[in-house]
Amino acid sequence: MSSSEAVIRQRVTTALHGRADEIADRWVQLQRSQQEPGTGITEGELREEADALVAALIAGMDSVLPVGRIVHSHDELERAVSEFSLRRARVGTTPTATSLSVLSLKEAVLEAVQQSTDKADELFSAALLINRLLDAAGALSFDTYVEGREEIIRRQSRQLLELSTPVVRLWRQVLAVPLIGTLDTARTQIVMESLLQAIQDHEAQVAIIDITGVPTVDTAVAQHLMQTVNAVRLMGADCVISGIRPPIAQTIAQLGIDLSKILTRVTLADALSEAIKLTGSAAPEPLGAAR
């Protein structure tokens, strides 16, 4: 770093130290002026975020790291920017608006530097330094937002899959999974995990997979069902598939899919009767959700 760069960096750092509260206040004002409606972020929350990020920015500037590496190499600053972005992702702010919020900090910092010097060359150099620093922060906030939002979507999708594939306790040692809609690889995995865990938790002997609500059965769906049946058997339980309607039976036969080793019944009631025989149960217990 040249001596002139060091002087400019020191001037920016001094402004950050001496006017931290003013910078945070100004940044909150700038964000409120560009805030999207319906985000639900209060002024108090904006101020808390501003204090944390400005403090992390000061710590980064106090370090010996080059300006171009501060955002990605200074742990406190990187964490502050990432947490800022993840909070915005959780409340539904767009990634563009999140990045612009970080970038608007430039104006607040430069205004603070202007209070300490009126030399045009120093202000120009300070603006370049601030741009390098906060452009990197804006890019990091965008990347973090996108990654965080994708994780939220994946988690929500899994939760929806779990809700759409409940494991129900029908009888003593008898569980059922009523399936509705398309059965794909991701959903099959959820069904399998939930069913196997319920078998262990309830010491079930029979698991009924009801496909009455599955519109079509092709080779892939049949393969998914067979994998689930095999997994259930490995847990020491029997598996019954119910809800095979005439059109589905014809499709399975035409596709040449062999389900001869799997116990099937037309209706859920028929499957339950078969399960009672398999378990040797004589009296019912109250119905209830397995989990």
Disulfide bonds with the S-S distance in Angstrom:
none
